[in-house]
Amino acid sequence: MQNGNVLKDKSVKEKPLIFVTNDDGIHAPGIRLLIDRMRALGRVVVVAPDKPQSGTAHAITIHTPLRLKFHAGEPDYEEYSCNGTPADCVKLGFKVVMKRHPDLLVSGINHGSNSSVSIIYSGTMAAVFEGAMAGVPSIGFSFNNYSPDAALDSCGAVVSDIVEKVLEDGMPEGVCLNVNIPDVPLKELKGIRICRQAGGTWQEDFDERVDPIGRKYYWLKGIFVKTGNGEDTDEWAMENHYVAVVPVHFDFTSYEAISLLKYWEKDA
Amino acid sequence: MQNGNVLKDKSVKEKPLIFVTNDDGIHAPGIRLLIDRMRALGRVVVVAPDKPQSGTAHAITIHTPLRLKFHAGEPDYEEYSCNGTPADCVKLGFKVVMKRHPDLLVSGINHGSNSSVSIIYSGTMAAVFEGAMAGVPSIGFSFNNYSPDAALDSCGAVVSDIVEKVLEDGMPEGVCLNVNIPDVPLKELKGIRICRQAGGTWQEDFDERVDPIGRKYYWLKGIFVKTGNGEDTDEWAMENHYVAVVPVHFDFTSYEAISLLKYWEKDA
């Protein structure tokens, strides 16, 4: 549990330095709740997008310059917004704002689930991968309700519970957490399950329209369809009112397929 | 090897339907070479971004409408550009242009490597994941030279070789290929290796500048640093003049970590 060493070192008297970001933008209710909870646990630096960035996945900004806007500075607290993606926010936050790595990165609370294959489109989880690739224990939180006005009552306690666990125990090397919280009142939450990513796919449809000068355009829309739902999956956990914690990593190799395809190798 | 069944069914007389896209945009030399090679092997539909989309990763466009522009139609060939990301191109291509799934998806040839963790930022590979999630055998090709003017001489033969192999043998279910081609003349290529994704990280730096009205802005730049280089990795293969083929999947679960974290589970 290498990454947890700094945090577990009891000789370090300082409160942990926690970096906070998201993909719904700095004004989203989800990040405001996350910030409140983190300020109770440590020193906090926030760099979050200045506007919603849902669906940006792991995009980075290389064709336009990035800007930081200072929002607030108080003892043990600094807040900035950035005109880039969640991944940009992490890179700028670590390199320009903090000039060091934090002890923990948290991203969210996303308004909408990032379970199953939705992780691949998720800006929330891109920020988490970015932290993990830098060797920082990193956690993404998502709430299974897309409405920005949804009551987040159940999320606060879950977030604090899981963050305290990570600050105490650290995280396996090269691993980060995708935490999805079901949309039920706190008293109906049944507990926490460590899960695998459920099989699933987004079945796209396009809304075809015609603009005022007669040209077609298309709005992307889609429906998530599960293709598997074992009791060990994040989808099953959420449907059964458990918080789903999926440990994920950024080695995308299919090791099983390496042996299946080995016969392709050839020398010129 | 479920996905290959349609292609392996010898009773199907039709030439395979091959979908082509990329992230460098429809005019990039890499995709033009890829199109030429695919037209020799089957019917081809191209939907590619109308401008460079490097670094877009798996972003999808949900805040602005998408448009398709028709470029060319010939027997067994259709070409369109789209104002969206590579993932958008695949979704629009399958649902709106072809109204079916192709027998094969190829993406690239990217101007620049997508080996190691670069896969996570890659629009080229996002298109490939998008195909694989739809159950289509899908391959991304990248050339280890970022210059759009680089000689692609060695790529053509490699692309045809690997595509013919996939059309013949199919692909393991849920797996797609990340193919990286070293920047050496064809006669110096030593062969093909089936690899795992090498450990590595992008160490960011930011170029801080001041605009004419005195506000700071930042250009993202970074250096790739390997953190491991076993003889079974894509980085090793390329350095040793082999084509690196990494089978990748879109289940990001760290199964090892599930057992390590199981003790976190609790019931309310």
Interface residues (C-beta under 8 A of the other chain):
Chain A: P52 S54 G55 T56 A57 H58 A59 I60 T61 I62 H63 P65 L66 R67 L68 A87 D88 K91 L92 F94 K95 V96 V117 I119 I120 Y121 A126 F129 M133 A134 K165 P172 G174 V175 N178 L189 K190 G191 I192 R193 I194 C195 R196 Q197 G199 T201 W202 E204 D205 F206 E208 R209 R215 K216 Y217 Y218 W219 L220 V245 V246 P247 V248 H249 F250 D251 F252 T253 S254 Y255 E256 A257 I258 L260 L261 K262 W264 E265 K266 D267 A268
Chain B: P52 S54 G55 T56 A57 H58 A59 I60 T61 I62 H63 P65 L66 R67 L68 A87 D88 K91 L92 F94 K95 V96 V117 I119 I120 Y121 A126 F129 M133 A134 K165 P172 G174 V175 N178 L189 K190 G191 I192 R193 I194 C195 R196 Q197 G199 T201 W202 E204 D205 F206 E208 R209 R215 K216 Y217 Y218 W219 L220 V245 V246 P247 V248 H249 F250 D251 F252 T253 S254 Y255 E256 A257 I258 L260 L261 K262 W264 E265 K266 D267 A268
